[in-house]
Amino acid sequence: MKLQILEPAESELRIIEVRGSPVITKTARVLAMELSPASVTFKTYLDLPLNRNYTVNIQFSVAYIRLQLQGRIAAKSSSGNLFMYTMLFNHTDSPSKSELIYTLNYLLLRQSPNQYRIHRLYRMICNGQA
């Protein structure tokens, strides 16, 4: 499930690894548009290649929560001089994944406040309390 970010988040993107070696690069501004447990979709003027030779880091705030996630560019499309990318996350550290799940739940509840009971029941089932 992907959630559209109702107020697209101004984000910072940087390349952090090329062919397994750490690198330090400047940040570029991108606009986070959609978020899921596995990916983020963003727009930018950057023309990035689609390959597995590099890892990127994206940082942004959504719903007052600062996220910093790493991954690889998996999809690309263009419209005029802007590019839309989907980045698949590398969830190697569980704190970033748990922060992301918390943020997605918060966004979902905020976008659909009437769904609170359903989310509460789902959490109870997931935690074995039902």
Secondary structure, DSSP 8 states (H G I E B T S, - for coil): --EEEEEEEEEEEEEEEETTEE-----EEEEEEEE-SSEEEEEES-----SSSEEEEEEEEETTEEEEEEEEEEEEEEETTEEEEEEEE---SHHHHHHHHHHHHHHHHHH-GGGHHHHHHHHHHHTT--
